Amino acid sequence: MLPSDQYLNQISDSNEEQTKKIFEQQGFKALKLDRKNKTRKTDFLMDNQKLGRFICEVKTIFSAGTGKNIYNKKPIRHVSTLKTDITNDDGMFEYDSLSKIQDILEDAQRQYKELVKYQPEYENLPFVVALFLDELADSFDMIPRDIFGFNLISAIIKLEKNHEIKEEAIRLSKDELKEIIGKKDMSKFPPPSLKWKVLMNNKGENKISCELLHPYIKD
């Protein structure tokens, strides 16, 4: 089983706060829209007087799906790096992360619809979903270019650490990598980085410029 709901909510709140701070560092004002009232609105209005505005929803996915133990028919359990009670009796996991992402994005689009229903002034603003994915649930690169047909989602983004370092490591030979690891010398690599990996919806109704999502890596 996964940790308590309280712990998972803390992680979700932390991811929202991290997203907010990153855009604030880029000169945006992050206005909180979801006030935990009766309606389920999206999280933020990101507003930059020079660059523009967009709506942002932050979604955290903790597991890649669920399934029953095939040996002893135990109750449903999660496929997640947060699962603390994995044993040899757990059997084969049912991996369904892409379907899980699709469900989450469908929920995000419903929240956006709820927002513009009550605040129609936001209807023509781009809508961006920031995804925070468990390592076992990270099927970001498999998401179709039309984002499952969710035409109200302008783009989806996820944080990627040290993209340039990874790109440089791919170009090196095994012997070169072994030497670097042995000497613990990172001088040949670019500095650490944290950027948004961006997937634009090629059929999204409200287009968004990548410049609003700086610093970014376009997929």
SULPEJO-V413075 format. One line per field, one symbol per residue. ss: DSSP state (H for helix, E for strand, C for the rest). phi: phi as a letter, one per 40 degrees, with the letter a starting at -180 (. if undefined). burial: # if it has 9 or more other C-alpha atoms within 8 Angstrom, else .. A space follows every 10 residues. Layout:
ss = ???
phi = ???
burial = ???
This chain:
ss = CCCCHHHHHH HHHHHHHHHH HHHHHCCCEE EECCCCCCCC CCCEEEEECC CEEEEEEEEE ECCCCEECCC CCCCCCEECC CCCCCCCHHH CCCCCCHHHH HHHHHHHHHH HHHHHHHHCH HHCCCEEEEE EEECHHHCCH HHCCCCHHHC CCCCEEEEEE ECHHHHHHHH HCCHHHHHHH HHHCCCCCCC CCCEEEEEEE CCCCCCCCCH HHHCCEEEC
phi = .cdcdccccc cccccccccd ccccccgccb ccbcbfcccb cccbbcbbdc chbacbbbbb bcachbaccc cbfcddbcba ccccbcbccc gccccacccc cdcccccccc ccccccccbc cccccdbbbc bbbddcbcbd ccccccfggc ccccabbacb cfdccccccc cccccccccc cccfbbcccc cdabbccbbc ccbccbcbcc ccbccbbcc
burial = ..#....#.. .#..##..## ..##...### ..##.....# ########.. ..######## #########. ......#### #.#......# ..#..###.# ##.###.##. ##.###.... .#..###### ####.####. ..#.###..# ########## .####..#.. ......#..# .......... ...####### #..#.#...# ..##.#...
